[in-house]
């Protein structure tokens, strides 16, 4: 299954970065500050929506202090119920941008990759998926048992859906808002949302591409992912998306809207095709050399008017193909 080519022509104006945070007081400030600096350096209009998902430490007060220094930071509190997937969904419900990147609060994701995501989305893609396991990507200090589970789970998903993506489970991905809205409703309350988002994007026919990204293990705080709790949840959402792909008869697939820009591009392309056909000229065949009758042979018979019966077929007149559907074959055309 090959991903669709980029088709979105609507320009993007504001990038929203959604960061779920639960008890991340040791690293969320550095994450927001570095991200804001990187986006400002590249002139990207942005907002950073940090969702406090029931923190019991000083995360919320710290975010409020950051907002006084960085107006682009918009901390919000998820009133509950809590969960990684619910926090991201709550963030989606409060973004103002027309594109969104999901990013972790623990500085495991590279802020420079956010800029590359934005550039690819502006190029017309509905979604851009980062992979840590292709040429140019990489991981630093990845726990061995989690790496093994990651590779097995991604291999299973790749074979199940037959798509050239090998890093479904990484949350760090980018989407146009139209793709996010088209993937609703979201079913995953926990980390299985990291699988639901790309799978629904693919199954529902949005265009997507993959770029290499880098990842490093957190240097502060504690990981919230518990593999023993998530295995069955990942499997449930994968099977749900598989059933949608093969049994929903396309009820949820993206409807490609016909915009004036797209209509104009199609008409220009059609006009150019007609012009190319109208200007087509059949090249003349080389004239046959007159060698006369061979020794012992008689002269060839002649037709009325004195021309030899073996005179080659003339194509000196140009052959044109009319753009009209009722046109007749051109005179002396070799195809008649």
C-alpha positions in Angstrom: 0.0 0.0 0.0 1.6 3.2 -1.2 0.8 6.5 0.6 -1.2 9.1 -1.4 0.7 12.0 -2.8 0.4 15.5 -1.2 -2.9 17.2 -2.2 -3.6 19.9 0.4 -3.3 23.3 -1.2 -4.6 25.4 1.7 -1.8 27.6 3.2 -0.8 27.2 6.8 -0.6 30.1 9.1 -0.2 28.9 12.7 1.5 25.9 14.2 0.2 24.4 17.4 2.4 22.1 19.5 0.5 20.0 22.0 2.6 18.7 24.9 0.9 16.5 27.5 2.6 16.8 31.0 2.0 14.9 34.2 4.5 15.6 37.0 7.1 17.0 34.6 8.4 19.9 36.8 12.0 18.8 36.2 12.0 19.2 32.4 8.9 20.9 31.0 10.4 24.4 31.4 13.5 23.5 29.3 11.3 21.8 26.7 9.1 24.8 26.2 11.9 27.3 26.2 14.0 25.4 23.7 11.0 24.8 21.4 9.9 28.5 21.5 13.5 29.6 20.7 13.8 27.2 17.7 10.5 28.2 16.2 11.1 31.9 16.7 14.5 31.7 15.0 12.8 30.2 11.9 10.0 32.8 11.9 7.3 30.2 12.5 4.1 31.6 14.1 3.2 29.2 16.9 1.5 28.4 20.1 2.6 25.8 22.7 -0.4 24.2 24.3 0.9 22.3 27.4 -1.8 20.1 29.0 -1.3 19.5 32.7 -2.9 16.1 33.1 -3.5 16.0 36.9 0.0 16.7 38.1 0.7 16.5 41.8 4.0 18.3 41.8 4.7 21.9 40.8 4.2 21.5 37.1 1.1 23.7 36.9 2.6 26.7 38.8 5.8 26.4 36.8 3.8 26.6 33.5 2.0 29.7 34.7 5.3 31.3 35.4 6.6 30.3 32.0 3.6 31.9 30.4 4.5 35.3 31.8 7.8 35.1 29.9 6.6 33.3 26.8 3.2 34.5 25.7 3.1 31.7 23.1 2.9 29.2 25.9 -0.7 28.3 26.7 -1.0 26.0 29.7 -4.3 24.3 30.2 -5.5 21.8 32.8 -7.3 18.6 31.9 -10.0 18.3 34.5 -10.3 14.5 34.0 -10.6 11.8 33.5 -6.8 11.6 33.0 -4.6 9.6 30.7 -2.0 10.3 28.0 -4.5 9.9 25.1 -7.1 11.9 26.9 -4.6 14.8 27.6 -3.7 15.0 23.9 -7.3 14.9 22.8 -8.1 17.7 25.3 -5.2 19.7 23.8 -6.6 19.1 20.3 -9.9 20.6 21.4 -8.2 23.8 22.5 -5.7 24.5 19.7 -6.0 27.6 17.4 -3.6 26.5 14.7 -4.2 24.9 11.3 -1.4 22.4 11.9 -0.4 20.5 15.1 2.6 18.6 16.3 2.4 16.2 19.3 5.6 16.4 21.4 6.7 15.0 24.7 7.5 17.1 27.7 10.6 15.3 28.7 13.0 16.7 26.1 13.2 13.4 24.3 12.2 14.9 21.0 14.5 17.3 19.0 13.0 20.8 18.5 14.8 21.1 15.2 12.6 18.3 13.9 9.5 20.4 14.6 10.7 22.9 12.0 11.1 20.2 9.5 7.6 18.9 10.2 6.2 22.4 9.6 8.1 22.7 6.3 6.7 19.3 5.1 3.2 20.2 6.1 3.5 23.5 4.2 4.5 21.4 1.2 1.0 19.9 1.0 1.2 16.8 3.1 -1.7 16.0 5.5 0.6 14.2 8.0 4.3 13.8 8.5 5.5 10.8 10.6 9.0 10.8 12.1 10.9 7.5 12.2 13.9 6.9 14.5 14.8 3.7 12.6 15.5 4.9 9.0 18.7 6.4 7.6 19.3 9.7 9.2 17.3 8.9 12.4 18.6 7.6 15.7 18.0 6.8 19.3 20.2 7.6 22.4 20.1 5.6 25.6 17.0 3.6 24.6 16.2 0.9 27.3 16.8 -2.5 25.8 13.6 -4.2 26.8 11.5 -1.3 25.5 13.5 -1.3 22.2 12.8 -5.0 21.7 9.1 -4.5 22.4 9.0 -1.5 20.1 10.6 -3.3 17.1 8.3 -6.3 17.5 5.1 -4.2 17.8 6.1 -2.0 14.8 6.9 -5.0 12.6 3.5 -6.5 13.5 1.7 -3.3 12.5 3.7 -2.9 9.3 2.8 -6.4 8.2 -0.8 -6.1 9.3 -1.4 -2.9 7.3 1.1 -3.4 4.6 2.5 0.1 4.7 6.2 1.3 4.5 6.2 2.8 8.1 8.4 1.3 10.8 7.7 3.7 13.8 4.0 3.8 14.4 4.3 3.9 18.2 6.3 7.2 18.5 4.0 10.0 19.6 6.2 12.7 18.0 4.3 13.3 14.7 2.7 16.2 12.8 -0.7 16.7 11.2 -2.8 19.2 9.4 -5.9 20.1 11.5 -8.1 18.8 8.7 -6.5 15.4 9.2 -7.0 15.5 13.0 -10.6 16.4 12.6 -11.1 13.7 10.0 -9.7 11.1 12.4 -12.3 11.7 15.2 -13.6 10.3 17.4 -10.6 9.2 19.3 -11.0 6.0 21.3 -7.6 5.7 23.0 -7.4 7.1 26.6 -3.7 6.1 27.1 -0.5 5.7 25.1 -2.4 3.7 22.4 -3.4 7.0 20.9 0.2 7.1 19.5 -0.9 4.1 17.3 -4.5 5.3 16.6 -3.5 8.6 15.1 -1.2 7.4 12.3 -3.3 4.3 11.6 -6.5 6.3 11.1 -4.6 8.8 9.0 -3.5 6.1 6.7 -6.7 4.1 6.7 -8.8 7.1 6.0 -6.8 8.1 3.0 -4.9 11.2 4.1 -1.6 11.9 2.4 1.5 11.2 4.6 5.2 10.9 4.4 8.1 9.9 6.6 11.2 11.8 7.7 14.1 10.7 10.0 14.1 12.0 13.5 16.2 11.6 16.6 15.2 10.6 20.1 17.0 10.5 23.4 15.9 9.0 26.7 14.7 11.4 29.4 17.2 12.9 31.8 14.8 13.9 34.5 11.5 12.5 35.9 10.0 9.1 35.4 8.5 7.5 32.3 4.7 7.0 32.4 4.7 4.2 29.8 4.0 0.8 31.4 4.5 -2.0 28.7 2.7 -4.6 30.8 -0.4 -2.4 30.9 -0.3 -1.3 27.2 0.1 -4.5 25.2 -3.5 -5.4 25.0 -4.5 -1.8 24.5 -2.2 -1.4 21.5 -3.6 -4.7 20.1 -7.2 -3.5 20.5 -6.7 -0.2 18.7 -4.7 -1.9 15.9 -7.5 -4.5 15.3 -10.1 -1.7 15.4 -8.3 0.2 12.6 -7.8 -3.0 10.7 -11.5 -3.8 10.8 -12.2 -0.2 9.6 -9.8 -0.6 6.7 -11.3 -3.8 5.3 -15.0 -3.7 6.4 -16.2 -0.1 6.6 -16.5 0.2 2.8 -14.8 3.6 2.9 -17.4 5.3 5.1 -14.8 7.2 7.0 -12.3 7.9 4.3 -11.3 11.5 3.7 -13.4 13.4 1.2 -11.1 15.4 -1.1 -12.7 18.9 -1.2 -12.8 20.7 -4.6 -11.3 24.1 -4.0 -11.2 26.9 -6.5 -7.4 26.6 -6.6 -7.5 22.9 -7.3 -10.2 23.4 -10.0 -8.0 26.1 -11.6 -5.0 23.8 -11.6 -6.9 21.0 -13.2 -8.2 23.2 -16.0 -4.7 24.6 -16.7 -3.4 21.0 -16.9 -6.2 20.0 -19.3 -5.6 23.1 -21.4 -1.9 22.3 -21.6 -2.6 18.8 -22.7 -5.0 20.0 -25.5 -2.3 22.5 -26.7 0.3 19.7 -26.8 -1.9 17.5 -28.9 -3.0 20.4 -31.2 0.7 21.3 -31.9 1.7 17.7 -32.6 3.2 17.2 -36.1 3.9 13.8 -37.6 7.6 13.8 -38.8 7.9 13.3 -42.6 9.3 9.9 -43.7 12.6 10.1 -45.6 12.2 10.1 -49.4 13.0 6.9 -51.1 16.1 6.9 -53.3 15.4 6.4 -57.0 17.8 3.6 -58.0 16.0 2.6 -61.2 15.3 -1.0 -62.3 18.0 -3.6 -61.5 19.8 -5.3 -64.3 17.5 -7.8 -65.9 14.4 -6.2 -64.4 11.7 -4.3 -66.3 10.7 -0.8 -65.4 7.9 -0.6 -62.8 4.4 0.0 -64.0 3.1 3.5 -64.0 -0.2 5.0 -62.9 -2.3 7.6 -64.5 -0.3 10.8 -64.7 3.0 9.0 -65.1 3.9 8.4 -61.5 5.4 5.1 -60.6 3.2 2.6 -58.9 5.9 1.9 -56.3 6.2 5.6 -55.2 6.3 5.8 -51.4 3.3 7.0 -49.4 3.6 10.7 -49.0 3.3 12.3 -45.5 4.4 15.7 -46.4 1.2 17.2 -45.1 1.2 17.8 -41.3 -1.1 15.6 -39.2 -2.9 17.4 -36.5 -5.1 16.1 -33.7 -8.0 18.3 -32.9 -9.1 18.8 -29.3 -12.7 18.4 -30.4 -14.4 15.1 -29.6 -16.1 15.1 -33.1 -13.0 15.7 -35.2 -12.3 13.5 -38.2 -9.0 11.7 -39.0 -6.6 14.0 -40.7 -6.0 13.6 -44.4 -3.1 11.3 -45.4 -2.7 10.3 -41.8 -0.7 7.0 -41.5 -3.2 5.9 -38.8 -6.3 5.9 -41.1 
